[in-house]
Amino acid sequence: MSQTALFNYFKTQTKEPLEVIVCEDTKEAEELLSVTKFFKRETILFPDFRASYGDDLRSYKEELHELFFALQTYYKAKKKPLIISPLKTLLFPLPKEELFKTTRLEFGSEVNLKSFKEQMLFWGYTFVDMVQVEGEISHRGDILDIYIPSSKNPYRISFFDTEIEQIKEFELESQRTLGDELDFIEIRSAFFSLDENSFNTLNTKTQESEFDALSKDISFFRVLALRR
């Protein structure tokens, strides 16, 4: 759909609102988004997810995080916004709402770190020495860093034993904390919000897949997970 066609539609049609606009690619999607903004229509833009069945999803991590964040936003909205999406993205079966649970960490609350770290593993986070990119988590002594996908900055959580003593954003380059202390953070999954059984089932399917990989591990999330 061209910008002109969409502009004329919004200008003349008022009783039958659009739910989804399918376009060719990101460039066309952004052009159409400018029209919806002009008419002050609440809109969610899906990325151009270019993976093919069997591809290693590490190459598409940024698009995957963007897509999942858009889906989470759509599912949470009371009044559903208009979706603009490239066609290829919609050719994949999109994950259901129950795969996008969140959990909250609050200042002053007690946290079972062993259980929390297991949950983050099941939710697709990668454990590293130092957080660098979205979807990573690091635990050093009484400090836990986590980079929630689609967040502006990563978060640093300081503990006194098992109690949360401080929550702040921090800057990747300098590792310095930013702004005021936060009362809480809402943690989204880095992939699907799976429980242990679901995680193990998906891991087994990954290991038994017909695709070649140096290591058939769920941490290398393949499109197989989106298609079965």
C-alpha positions as CSV (number, residue, x, y, z in Angstrom):
1,M,0.0,0.0,0.0
2,S,1.4,3.4,-0.9
3,Q,1.5,6.4,1.3
4,T,-1.1,8.2,-0.9
5,A,-3.5,5.3,-0.8
6,L,-3.3,5.1,3.0
7,F,-3.7,8.8,3.4
8,N,-6.8,8.8,1.2
9,Y,-8.2,5.9,3.2
10,F,-7.8,7.6,6.5
11,K,-9.2,10.8,5.0
12,T,-12.4,9.1,3.7
13,Q,-13.0,6.0,5.8
14,T,-14.0,6.5,9.4
15,K,-16.3,3.6,10.3
16,E,-14.2,0.5,9.5
17,P,-10.8,0.9,11.1
18,L,-7.8,-1.1,9.8
19,E,-6.3,-3.8,12.0
20,V,-3.3,-4.8,10.0
21,I,-1.4,-3.3,7.1
22,V,0.9,-5.6,5.2
23,C,3.7,-4.1,3.2
24,E,6.9,-5.1,1.4
25,D,9.8,-4.2,3.7
26,T,11.0,-1.9,6.4
27,K,11.3,1.1,4.2
28,E,7.7,0.9,3.1
29,A,6.6,0.2,6.7
30,E,8.2,3.4,7.9
31,E,6.6,5.4,5.1
32,L,3.2,4.1,6.1
33,L,4.0,4.8,9.8
34,S,4.5,8.5,9.0
35,V,0.9,8.6,7.6
36,T,-0.6,6.9,10.7
37,K,1.2,9.3,12.9
38,F,-0.2,12.2,10.9
39,F,-3.7,10.9,11.6
40,K,-2.8,10.2,15.2
41,R,-3.5,6.5,15.0
42,E,-1.9,4.2,17.6
43,T,0.4,2.0,15.6
44,I,2.9,-0.8,16.2
45,L,5.6,-1.5,13.6
46,F,6.8,-5.1,13.2
47,P,10.4,-5.5,11.9
48,D,11.3,-7.2,8.6
49,F,12.1,-10.6,10.0
50,R,14.3,-12.1,7.2
51,A,15.1,-15.5,8.7
52,S,14.4,-18.7,6.9
53,Y,13.4,-22.0,8.4
54,G,16.5,-23.7,9.9
55,D,18.6,-20.5,10.1
56,D,20.6,-19.8,13.2
57,L,18.7,-17.0,15.0
58,R,21.8,-15.4,16.5
59,S,22.1,-13.5,13.2
60,Y,18.7,-12.1,13.7
61,K,18.8,-11.4,17.4
62,E,18.1,-7.7,17.0
63,E,15.0,-8.2,14.8
64,L,13.8,-11.0,17.1
65,H,13.9,-8.8,20.2
66,E,12.2,-6.0,18.3
67,L,9.4,-8.3,17.1
68,F,8.8,-9.8,20.5
69,F,8.7,-6.4,22.1
70,A,6.1,-5.3,19.6
71,L,4.1,-8.4,20.2
72,Q,4.2,-7.9,24.0
73,T,3.1,-4.3,23.6
74,Y,0.2,-5.3,21.3
75,Y,-0.9,-8.1,23.7
76,K,-0.9,-5.7,26.7
77,A,-2.8,-2.9,25.0
78,K,-6.5,-2.6,26.1
79,K,-7.3,-0.9,22.8
80,K,-5.5,-2.8,20.1
81,P,-3.3,-0.6,17.9
82,L,-2.9,-0.8,14.2
83,I,-0.2,-3.2,13.1
84,I,2.1,-2.4,10.1
85,S,4.2,-5.4,9.1
86,P,6.3,-6.6,6.2
87,L,4.8,-9.7,4.6
88,K,7.6,-12.0,5.4
89,T,7.3,-11.4,9.1
90,L,3.7,-12.5,9.1
91,L,4.5,-15.7,7.3
92,F,5.8,-17.1,10.6
93,P,3.4,-18.4,13.2
94,L,3.7,-15.6,15.8
95,P,4.1,-16.6,19.5
96,K,1.0,-16.5,21.8
97,E,0.6,-14.1,24.6
98,E,1.3,-16.7,27.3
99,L,4.9,-16.9,26.0
100,F,5.6,-13.3,27.0
101,K,5.2,-13.3,30.8
102,T,7.1,-10.7,32.9
103,T,8.4,-10.7,36.4
104,R,9.0,-7.7,38.7
105,L,12.0,-7.0,40.9
106,E,11.3,-4.4,43.6
107,F,13.5,-2.4,46.0
108,G,13.6,-4.1,49.4
109,S,12.2,-7.4,48.3
110,E,13.8,-10.8,49.0
111,V,15.1,-12.8,46.0
112,N,16.1,-16.4,45.8
113,L,19.0,-15.8,43.4
114,K,19.3,-19.5,42.5
115,S,15.7,-19.7,41.4
116,F,15.8,-16.3,39.7
117,K,18.9,-17.2,37.7
118,E,17.3,-20.5,36.6
119,Q,14.2,-18.6,35.5
120,M,16.3,-16.2,33.5
121,L,18.0,-19.2,31.8
122,F,14.6,-20.6,30.9
123,W,13.6,-17.2,29.6
124,G,16.4,-17.1,27.1
125,Y,19.0,-14.9,28.9
126,T,22.7,-15.6,28.3
127,F,25.0,-15.6,31.3
128,V,28.2,-13.7,30.8
129,D,31.1,-12.1,32.8
130,M,30.1,-8.6,31.7
131,V,26.9,-7.5,30.1
132,Q,27.4,-6.0,26.6
133,V,24.2,-6.6,24.5
134,E,20.5,-7.1,25.1
135,G,19.5,-10.5,26.5
136,E,22.6,-10.9,28.7
137,I,22.8,-11.2,32.4
138,S,25.8,-11.2,34.8
139,H,26.1,-12.0,38.5
140,R,29.2,-11.0,40.4
141,G,29.1,-11.2,44.2
142,D,26.3,-8.9,45.4
143,I,25.8,-7.3,42.0
144,L,23.4,-8.6,39.3
145,D,23.4,-6.8,35.9
146,I,20.7,-7.5,33.3
147,Y,20.1,-6.0,29.9
148,I,16.4,-6.4,29.2
149,P,15.6,-6.5,25.4
150,S,14.4,-3.2,24.0
151,S,15.5,-1.3,27.1
152,K,17.4,1.9,26.6
153,N,20.1,0.9,29.1
154,P,20.9,-2.2,31.2
155,Y,20.1,-2.4,34.9
156,R,22.3,-3.0,37.9
157,I,20.7,-4.6,41.0
158,S,22.7,-4.4,44.3
159,F,21.9,-6.9,47.0
160,F,22.4,-7.0,50.7
161,D,22.5,-10.8,51.2
162,T,19.2,-11.7,49.5
163,E,17.5,-8.3,49.8
164,I,17.5,-5.9,46.9
165,E,19.3,-2.8,48.2
166,Q,19.4,-0.7,45.0
167,I,18.2,-0.7,41.4
168,K,19.7,1.6,38.8
169,E,20.3,1.9,35.1
170,F,24.0,1.9,34.0
171,E,26.0,2.9,31.0
172,L,27.7,0.1,29.1
173,E,30.9,2.1,28.1
174,S,31.7,3.5,31.5
175,Q,29.9,1.0,33.7
176,R,28.7,3.9,35.7
177,T,25.2,4.0,37.1
178,L,22.7,6.6,35.7
179,G,19.9,8.7,37.2
180,D,17.9,8.0,40.3
181,E,17.3,4.8,42.1
182,L,14.3,2.8,40.8
183,D,11.5,1.4,42.9
184,F,11.2,-1.6,40.6
185,I,11.9,-3.0,37.1
186,E,9.7,-5.2,35.0
187,I,11.7,-8.0,33.4
188,R,10.7,-9.3,30.0
189,S,12.0,-12.6,28.6
190,A,14.9,-12.6,26.1
191,F,13.2,-15.3,24.1
192,F,10.0,-17.2,25.3
193,S,9.1,-17.1,29.0
194,L,9.3,-20.9,29.5
195,D,9.1,-23.0,32.6
196,E,11.6,-25.8,33.2
197,N,9.5,-28.5,31.5
198,S,8.9,-26.4,28.4
199,F,12.6,-25.4,28.2
200,N,13.7,-29.0,28.4
201,T,11.1,-30.0,25.7
202,L,12.4,-27.3,23.4
203,N,16.0,-28.2,24.1
204,T,15.3,-31.8,23.2
205,K,13.7,-30.8,19.9
206,T,16.7,-28.6,19.1
207,Q,19.1,-31.4,19.8
208,E,17.1,-33.8,17.7
209,S,16.6,-31.4,14.8
210,E,17.8,-32.4,11.3
211,F,19.8,-29.2,10.8
212,D,23.6,-29.1,11.0
213,A,25.1,-27.1,13.8
214,L,28.4,-27.1,15.7
215,S,26.5,-27.4,18.9
216,K,22.8,-28.2,18.9
217,D,21.9,-26.2,22.0
218,I,18.8,-24.2,22.8
219,S,21.0,-21.1,23.4
220,F,21.5,-21.1,19.6
221,F,17.7,-20.6,19.1
222,R,16.8,-21.7,15.6
223,V,13.7,-20.9,13.6
224,L,12.8,-24.5,14.4
225,A,11.4,-23.2,17.7
226,L,9.1,-20.8,15.9
227,R,7.7,-23.5,13.6
228,R,6.9,-26.4,15.9
